[in-house]
């Protein structure tokens, strides 16, 4: 059995690989068609013009679904390991809520392009990466609370390092973007897809774009830390048939009818 076939480790692997591929394929397509500059464009700029916009949208929508599945399994795993610890259970629920909000933001990014509906796109980015960073913080705290019984110290420090990487990227991108779009370097820069290195604001633009790529991959890297955890977990569906037919008649129910038709368990 290959390592990614153990338990549900295929979920975080698929999430990271598919999401990274959505960025890379859109970037390559946009570069080949000369829609953006080769040197570190905004990720969103590589998904602005057809046909890469179509590819970018559909792949990120699938990433959002994989993200929701991964976060839900993580939620079930933490709960199963700590059913009687109130603080961990409460934090775990908060983490799931934040994670689902982050995935919803990713859907917004995928379907509302930066050059068309800029402010909605920004809201999606804030949900994805801003709320996503808080989700990472919650999971890092959970890793701390579950050591050494469940987690080793190593995984806590790894997650803390990735969290700090993510937060530093957010700060760098925020500061450089504020400087870039302050009006000092012109207006309508949101629509600008090609930059000349001699232009004013080019340095701030590069810092902003590099920070965005760094932020995206720091976010994805956090889910790589789930692989070993997910190798030790599986989900199964228990199906109970209430009758011999699918007609809604009293004769169709068996005497030992069970109250649950489909249940998920770990």
N, C-alpha and C positions, 0 to 999 in steps of 0.2 A: 504494500500500500504506500503510495506516494504521500509526502508530508501534507500536501494540500487536500488530500482525500480523508484525512483524519478528522472526525467530528464535523464541525461546521466551519472549519478554518477557510473553506473555499469562499465564504461570504466576505470577510474583510479583504481577502486577496482579490476577488472579483471587483470589489468596490474601488480599490486603489488602482488596479491595472486598467479598468474600464475608464475611470475618471481621468487618469493620466493620458490615456489614449485619446480621449475626447479633446483635451487641450492640444496635444501634439498633432493629431490629424487635421484639426481646424487650422492650426498654425501653418502646417506644411501646405495645405490647400490655398490659404490666403497668400502665402509667399510665392507659390508657383504662379498664381494669377495676378501677382503684383498689386494686391489690394492693400497690403501693409508693408512697412519697412522690415527687412530681415532682422535688424538689431533690436531685440526685446520689445515688441509691441505690447500694448495692453492685451490681456487674455480676451477681454470682451471685444476688442477691435478685430480679433481674428474670427469672430462669430457675428459680424455685422452685415456683410454683403453676401448674397447668394453666390455660389451654392454652399459655401462653408457655414452660412447661418443655419441652413437646414440640418446639416450634419451636427453642428454644435448644439442645437436645440434638442434634437432627438436623443443624442448620446447623454446629455446632462439630465434629461428627464429619467432615463434609465439609471443613471448614477444616483438620483434622488431616491428612487425605489430601492436600490441596493443599500443606500445609506439607512433608510427606514428599517429595512430588514435586519441589518447589522446592529443597529442601536436597540431594536426590540429584543433580539437574542441576548445582547449584553445585559439588558434590563432583567430578563428572565434568569440569566445566570447568576447575577449578583443577588437577586432575591432568593434563589434556591440555596445559595451558600450562606445567607444571613437572614433567615426568615424571622428570627426573634430579636434582632437588633434594630430598635426603633430609629435611631439616627441614620443608620445605613439605609434602611428601607425608605425613609423620607427623602434622603439625598438621591437615592436611586430613582424615585418617581420624578423628582425635579429634573434629573439628568435626562430621562426619557422625554419629558415635555420639551426641554431645550433642544434635544436632538431632532425631534420631529419639526420644530420650528425652523431649525437650520436647514433641514431637507426641503421644507416648503419654500424657503428663500432661494434655494438652488433652482427650484422650478421657475420662480420668478425671473432669475437671471437667464435661464434657458429660453424663456418665451417672450421676454420684454427686452429688446435690444437697447444698448446704450445710446446709439445715435437716434433712436426713434422716440423712446419714452425714458429719458435719462433718469428722472427722479424715482420712477418706479424701479428701474434697474438698480439704483443706489440703495433703495429700501431692501431689495432682494440681497444685495451684497452685504448689507449690514446684518440681515438675518442670518445669512449663510456663515459669514466669517466672524461677526461680532458675537452673535448668540452661540455660534459654534465654538468660539474660544471659551465662553463660559461653560459650555458642555464639557470641553476638555479639562477645564479646571475642576469641575465636579467629579469627573472620572479619576482625575489625579488624586483628589482628596479621598475618594473611595478606595483607591489603591493604597493610600497611606493608612486608612483606618482598618483595612483588611490584612495588613502585614502584622506579624510574620505567619499567622495561621493559614491564610489563603494565598497571599501574594508575597513574593520575596521583595527585599529592599531594592534589588536591581531594577525591577520593572517600574517601581515608583520613581526612581531617579531618572530612568529613561523617559517616562511620560512627563515628568517635570521639565526635563531638558527640552523636549519637543514643544511643550506649552510655552516656555520662555522664548523659544525660537519664533513661535507663532505670534506672541505678543509684541516682540521687537519688530517683526515685519509689519504688524498693524500700525504701530507708532510711526515707523519710518514712512509707510505709505500715506498715513493721514497727514503728517507734517508736510511732506513733499507735495501732496495733492493740494493742500490749502495754499501753499506758496504758488503753485503752478496756476491754479484757477482764481487767484486773488484779483486778477485784472491787470497785473503789472506787465504781463506778457501778451496781452491782446485778449480779444473776446472770441466766443464761439469755438474754444479749443476742444470742446467735447466732440465736435464733428471732424476734427483734424486726424487724419490717418497716416500722413506722411510728414516726417520731420527732417529738417536740415540741421546737421551738427553745428552750423554757424549761427542758428537762430537763438534769440534770447529765450530762456526757459528750457532749453534742450537738456541741461544738466538735471533740473528738477524733474523733467519728464522721464529721463532714464532712471533716476532714483525711484520714482513712483512705480514705473513698470517693473523694475527688478524686484521691488518690494512686493508687488502683487504676485509675481511668479513664486517668490520665496514663501509668501503667505499660503498660496494654494498648495504647494508641495509640503509645507510643514503641517498643514491640516490633514493631508492625505497620509503623511508619515505616522500620524498618531494612530491611525487604524491598523497600521502594520503591527503595533504592539498587542493587538487583539489576537493575533494568529495562534500563539501558544495557548492562550486561554480557550480559544474556540476549538482547539484540537481535543479538548476534554469534555465537550458538550455535544448533545444531539437533541433534536426535537422529533417527536413522533405524533401522529394523529390516531386517535382511538375512535373508530366508527361503530356505532351501535344501531342496528336496524330495528325499528319499532314494529314492523309488521312484514307480512309476506308480499304485500302489494303496495303501490304508491297511491291507492285511492283512500280518501279520507272517510272511511266507514268504521264503525265500532268493531266489526269482525276482523279488521286488518291488524289489530293490536294484539301482541302476544301478552301472556299473563305476567311475564317477568320483565315488563317494559322498564327501560332505564330512562332516567330523566335527562341524560346528556347525550346528544346526538354526535357531536364532534367536539373533542377536547384536546388541547395541546398540553403536553407535559414534558418535563426534562428527565 
